[in-house]
Amino acid sequence: MKKLVSLIIALIPVLGFAQGTVNDLETDFGARVGVSVDKKIVKGLHVEADGEIRLSDNFSTFGRFNLGLGLSYKISPVFKIGVGYQFIEKKNSSSEWKPRHRFYADASATLRAGYWRFSLKERLQLTHRDVNNVYQNNPNSLMLKSRFKVSYKGFASVTPYGYVEVRNVFNDPRCSATWSTASQAYTDYSFKGYSDAYVNRIRGSLGLEWKLSKQHALDFYVLGDYCYDKNIDTNAEGTKLKSLTYDRAFNTAICIGYQFKF
């Protein structure tokens, strides 16, 4: 496992744009607690409301909470589609709470083989947030999340599962600049628009769904999250590049969820 993570860490800068400085951050441990309510409207059509709280900084602080509302439709036993909205309140590096609005559309396919279930889910999401400097951050970030999941349905009330998820950013700010060793600063800076695309998350999870009754269920899982985030620091006018860094970290979270269906 450590060799695999090391290989991923080595390859990610190549998938992105290897310009600037790479910072390896300390591993963070956190937790996620979520609740969801699933209501069947008609056969195949469901509406779901959910909420989640996240702890970070080694379980010492609340880092994020979100509320969501979604609609899904099962086209066939194999295919399902959905749309939804999430309101996200997240603490930034300055310990300020900043709201975000996320809209998404997804499609998934499930293959059954005896007690085994194999599924692939693709989610396209657009996240809007207020930014202080449009040359540093895109106020409307477009991403694609791809998740491959395997679960086993051979037990009466519990379903073990595992999944791998990759998240791609499509429209981060792109720039060009020349690093001057003499002045230890960037020169010839130019903003190239929102066209930088790269993989910024690779996640893996092992979990267990426990069906308490027909309506109630619990979900326990451990999440490993490899993060690769680009940070551009420019002046407000977008005429000078101060720094360009890539932060890498491998974070772990212990998670629990509750679901009510009716």
ROLO-472789 format. One record per residue (C-alpha): x negated, y negated, z negated. Coordinates in steps of 0.5 Angstrom, whole numbers, padded with zeros to 4 digits, always signed. Layout:
# ROLO-472789
XYZ;...
This chain:
# ROLO-472789
+0000+0000+0000;-0006-0005-0002;-0009-0003+0005;-0003-0005+0009;-0002-0011+0005;-0009-0013+0006;-0008-0012+0014;-0002-0016+0014;-0005-0022+0011;-0011-0021+0016;-0006-0021+0022;-0001-0027+0020;-0006-0032+0022;-0007-0030+0028;+0001-0029+0029;+0001-0037+0027;-0003-0042+0029;-0010-0041+0026;-0011-0049+0025;-0013-0052+0019;-0014-0049+0012;-0012-0042+0009;-0010-0042+0001;-0009-0036-0002;-0004-0037-0008;-0003-0033-0014;+0002-0027-0014;+0009-0030-0017;+0014-0025-0021;+0021-0027-0021;+0028-0024-0021;+0035-0025-0018;+0042-0024-0020;+0047-0024-0016;+0055-0023-0015;+0059-0022-0009;+0067-0021-0008;+0069-0018-0002;+0076-0018+0000;+0079-0014+0006;+0084-0018+0010;+0086-0013+0016;+0082-0007+0018;+0075-0009+0020;+0076-0016+0018;+0073-0018+0011;+0072-0025+0008;+0066-0025+0002;+0064-0030-0003;+0057-0030-0007;+0053-0033-0011;+0046-0032-0014;+0041-0035-0019;+0033-0034-0018;+0028-0034-0023;+0021-0036-0021;+0014-0038-0024;+0013-0031-0028;+0021-0031-0030;+0019-0038-0034;+0024-0043-0029;+0030-0043-0025;+0028-0044-0018;+0034-0044-0014;+0041-0042-0014;+0046-0041-0008;+0053-0040-0006;+0056-0037+0000;+0062-0036+0004;+0062-0031+0010;+0067-0027+0015;+0065-0020+0018;+0068-0016+0023;+0067-0009+0024;+0068-0008+0032;+0067+0000+0031;+0064+0005+0027;+0057+0003+0029;+0057-0005+0031;+0059-0011+0026;+0058-0018+0027;+0059-0024+0022;+0058-0031+0021;+0058-0035+0014;+0055-0042+0010;+0051-0042+0004;+0050-0048+0000;+0043-0048-0003;+0040-0052-0009;+0032-0051-0009;+0027-0054-0013;+0021-0056-0009;+0013-0057-0011;+0015-0063-0015;+0020-0060-0019;+0026-0064-0016;+0032-0060-0014;+0034-0061-0007;+0040-0059-0003;+0040-0055+0003;+0046-0053+0008;+0045-0046+0012;+0049-0043+0017;+0048-0036+0020;+0051-0031+0025;+0049-0024+0025;+0050-0017+0028;+0048-0010+0026;+0048-0003+0028;+0049+0003+0024;+0047+0010+0026;+0049+0016+0022;+0045+0023+0021;+0048+0027+0016;+0047+0024+0009;+0043+0019+0012;+0044+0012+0015;+0040+0008+0019;+0041+0000+0021;+0038-0006+0024;+0041-0013+0023;+0039-0019+0026;+0041-0026+0023;+0040-0032+0026;+0040-0038+0021;+0040-0046+0022;+0038-0049+0015;+0039-0057+0014;+0036-0061+0009;+0034-0068+0008;+0026-0069+0009;+0022-0075+0007;+0017-0075+0013;+0020-0072+0020;+0013-0071+0022;+0012-0066+0016;+0018-0062+0016;+0024-0061+0021;+0030-0063+0018;+0034-0057+0022;+0030-0051+0021;+0032-0045+0026;+0030-0038+0024;+0031-0030+0026;+0031-0025+0020;+0031-0018+0023;+0032-0012+0018;+0031-0005+0018;+0034-0001+0013;+0035+0007+0011;+0040+0009+0006;+0042+0016+0003;+0049+0018+0002;+0048+0025-0001;+0050+0023-0008;+0057+0022-0011;+0056+0015-0014;+0049+0013-0013;+0046+0011-0006;+0038+0010-0006;+0035+0006+0000;+0029+0002+0003;+0029-0004+0008;+0023-0008+0011;+0025-0015+0014;+0021-0020+0018;+0023-0027+0019;+0021-0031+0024;+0021-0039+0025;+0022-0042+0031;+0022-0050+0031;+0017-0052+0026;+0013-0058+0027;+0007-0057+0032;+0001-0062+0032;-0006-0063+0035;-0012-0066+0032;-0020-0065+0032;-0023-0064+0025;-0029-0069+0024;-0035-0066+0020;-0038-0072+0020;-0032-0076+0017;-0029-0070+0014;-0022-0072+0017;-0018-0071+0023;-0018-0075+0029;-0014-0075+0035;-0008-0073+0032;-0002-0072+0036;+0005-0070+0034;+0008-0065+0039;+0015-0064+0037;+0019-0058+0034;+0016-0052+0038;+0011-0048+0033;+0014-0041+0032;+0011-0036+0028;+0012-0030+0022;+0013-0033+0016;+0016-0028+0011;+0015-0020+0011;+0019-0017+0006;+0020-0010+0003;+0025-0007-0002;+0027-0001-0005;+0033+0000-0009;+0039+0004-0012;+0047+0002-0011;+0051+0005-0016;+0059+0005-0015;+0062+0005-0021;+0069+0005-0018;+0073+0004-0012;+0072-0003-0013;+0066-0004-0017;+0059-0003-0016;+0052-0005-0018;+0046-0006-0014;+0039-0005-0017;+0032-0007-0013;+0025-0009-0013;+0023-0014-0008;+0016-0015-0005;+0016-0022-0001;+0009-0024+0003;+0010-0031+0004;+0006-0035+0010;+0008-0043+0010;+0005-0048+0014;+0004-0055+0010;+0003-0061+0014;+0001-0068+0011;+0001-0074+0015;+0003-0081+0014;+0010-0084+0014;+0009-0087+0021;+0006-0080+0024;+0000-0083+0027;-0005-0080+0022;-0006-0072+0020;-0009-0072+0013;-0009-0064+0012;-0006-0058+0015;-0006-0052+0011;-0003-0045+0011;-0001-0042+0004;-0001-0035+0003;+0002-0031-0003;+0005-0024-0005;+0011-0025-0009;+0015-0019-0013;+0022-0020-0016;+0026-0015-0020;+0034-0016-0018;+0041-0014-0020;+0047-0015-0016;+0055-0014-0018;+0060-0013-0012;+0068-0013-0013;+0072-0011-0007;+0079-0011-0006;
